[in-house]
Amino acid sequence: MKRLTNKHIVLGVTGSIAAYKSADLVRKLVAAGAEVRVIMTPSATEFITPLTMQAVSGNPVHQALLDEEAEAGMGHIQLARWADLVLIAPASADSLSRLVHGRGDTLLGAVCLAASSPLAVAPAMNQAMWKDPATQENVATLKERGLHVLGPAEGEQACGDTGPGRMLEPDDLAREVETLFDTGTLAGVKVMVTAGPTQEAIDPVRFISNRSSGKMGYALAEAAAEAGAEVLLISGPTSLQTPDRVQRVDVRSAEQMYDAVHSDVEGYNIFIGAAAVADYRPIEAKASKIKKDSDTMSLEMGKTEDILASVSALKHRPYMVGFAAETDELEANARKKLEAKRLDIVAANQVGEDAEGKPLGFESDENTLTVFWQGGSEAFPYMSKSQLARALIELIASRYRNEHNIIRPESFG
Ligand SMILES: Cc1cc2nc3c(=O)[nH]c(=O)nc-3n(C[C@H](O)[C@H](O)[C@H](O)COP(=O)(O)O)c2cc1C
């Protein structure tokens, strides 16, 4: 899988000569796996057409703050929620100044204010504009607020000057963007993740399974790898691609998943049980296909091994994170699981639909989660499974470090 697969990037294009390079930048980001939506300021459209940006991104270009097509006319909020990263490239001197002042009078400004994702800017301007104390102060303020400032590069400029202020080349920018998702909060930590459904054989062609898609577990494995962990993903049957920098072992049944987990779990620091493991399996899988010669049939089922509880019971148990998919009594059931399986964290998942009819849990790309631990909880609102996974991994990383008295290195700021 590519480094930016599943990443949603809002690319803001502003009024700079370097805007012609943004088309190439979009192509580089898309080639690295990202989905890109472009916002153009009115001046940007004087330098490059929205049509070009639409063609390379494969998505309509957003320009107006008022979007009558968007739900409740609030396109800026939708785009801000959708974004895993807002990148402004090229970022004009003017746009940097407006960012510093928190101006929300353009679509791009409003999205930057509303986004909770990281923000990055790639300044592009004449060397004198770059060196001007106002620009330098603006850049320092933005850095202080945690914005990523990518570049600028030095060299010959469109106006004939030479010096700092050129936008980084699209290749270099795309590479920098890839590293922005690497948090380092789990550097040196070994994480085992189980994901997907299990299939319990009835006969050679039939099985009992469940509706788990594996998306949440895969997103967690990916987010843990981005956090710098060494990740082993033990997966039931899914159609998903293995995330970048993740080692994957495929299994089919609950018994195979149990064996795969226990053959490797020693030495792992964190165990995340996101698989929907069958609770029961047919006691006997028939050796040949069952014929349709009676009106009814019954299957005798036996309990499968409880993987979470068994890992939790190990003498040197890893930090344990479990999932609870519940149709009702979310908190009570989740806390029961926390106790019964001696988990450190349980992430509870309402299965079905939320109050507005949005699908939750299995098969959907979005979800909400409420995370419980001894004496605390945190609710994550409705967002994409990859955003949820990153938020959950950050929470796990911080609680894990807390319990193991690991000081967070300054550089992870
Ligand atoms: C031909 C031309 C080229 C320009 N190039 C740049 C540039 O590279 N960087 C910059 O900061 N401003 C540049 N400007 C000025 C910006 O376009 C101007 O400040 C504008 O207000 C930026 O608006 P925006 O940030 O909303 O897109 C240029 C202006 C013109 C007419």
The ligand as a Gaussian input file, in Angstrom:
#p B3LYP/6-31G(d) Opt

LIG

0 1
 C        1.898000      38.288000     -11.672000
 C        1.778000      38.201000     -10.182000
 C        2.515000      37.284000      -9.490000
 C        2.451000      37.188000      -8.102000
 N        3.185000      36.247000      -7.449000
 C        3.141000      36.171000      -6.119000
 C        3.908000      35.215000      -5.435000
 O        4.633000      34.402000      -6.023000
 N        3.818000      35.181000      -4.083000
 C        3.026000      36.025000      -3.379000
 O        3.005000      35.956000      -2.162000
 N        2.266000      36.952000      -4.025000
 C        2.298000      37.044000      -5.363000
 N        1.513000      37.972000      -6.000000
 C        0.604000      38.811000      -5.212000
 C       -0.637000      38.039000      -4.805000
 O       -1.277000      37.504000      -5.933000
 C       -1.587000      38.941000      -4.023000
 O       -0.962000      39.289000      -2.811000
 C       -2.940000      38.308000      -3.737000
 O       -3.669000      39.152000      -2.884000
 C       -2.838000      36.913000      -3.089000
 O       -4.133000      36.496000      -2.794000
 P       -4.465000      35.081000      -2.183000
 O       -3.479000      34.817000      -1.141000
 O       -5.853000      35.239000      -1.658000
 O       -4.481000      34.102000      -3.291000
 C        1.588000      38.066000      -7.394000
 C        0.822000      38.986000      -8.101000
 C        0.905000      39.052000      -9.475000
 C        0.067000      40.067000     -10.207000

